[in-house]
Amino acid sequence: MAGNRILLKISGEMLCEKEGFGINPTHVQDFAQQIKEGLAQGNAELAMVCGGGNFLRGAQIAGDEIGRITGDNMGMLATIMNALALQSALERAGVETRVLSAIPVNDLAEPFIRRRALRHLEKKRVVLLAGGTGNPYFTTDTTAALRALQIRADVLAKGTKVDGIYSADPEKDPDAEFFEEVTFLDVLQKRLRIMDSTAVSLCMDNSLPINVFNMKEQGNIVKFLSGERLGTMVV
Ligand code: UDP
């Protein structure tokens, strides 16, 4: 692990069954338990951005009836639901947590204020960054890159279903080659689809390393948070 302030991006689908919908409380609980153990073993300061694809993606729902901007707004609201579920599970596990939202939902979450986020991190609270960037036409990958830079994270970690970056999709191609380290340019030029190109470019331009690792492998979140090197580094 590159440093001890981590921004962990997880997709909404990590909270539900494969290709499923909504939230599976067992996944969320297991996830919270692993975060608790990992934080206790290591010395990490953890902020998280969770996607909303388990409920809805703006580009997918957009059409004649629901416009793209409304779809994206709905997608951003979905990320707030996920953050609240994670907060609840983490607090039940005994981990102090704050949700900071880019969209004001004052009864449910604090507004995203950079210095406030930093203060929570210093106090070892897990900071859940919800509501995306607050703007349509962005993704939560880009949100994660932006917020990682704003909070001066040492690394942007992306928890996925595969072990890291391969030359091809390992679920489809058994000959896919695994890479321990790749450059940002490799990711962009070879179109290794770990994150959208806006997010990767933002990290490249600001020298923020990305660590892609398998979050579905039992125990990996604990290992990752306690400092073990996992997956692929993009540098
Ligand atoms: N979204 C947005 N602006 C943002 C972040 C997210 O409009 O800054 C919307 C967009 O519609 C996106 C949805 O929220 O499809 C859910 O986020 P994402 O698709 O990144 O979730 P994931 O695939 O990571 O679960």
Boltz pocket constraint, residues with backbone or C-beta under 6 A from the ligand:
constraints:
  - pocket:
      binder: B
      contacts: [[A, 10], [A, 11], [A, 12], [A, 13], [A, 50], [A, 51], [A, 52], [A, 53], [A, 54], [A, 56], [A, 57], [A, 58], [A, 59], [A, 68], [A, 71], [A, 72], [A, 73], [A, 74], [A, 75], [A, 76], [A, 78], [A, 79], [A, 131], [A, 132], [A, 133], [A, 134], [A, 135], [A, 136], [A, 137], [A, 138], [A, 139], [A, 140], [A, 141], [A, 143]]
      max_distance: 6.0
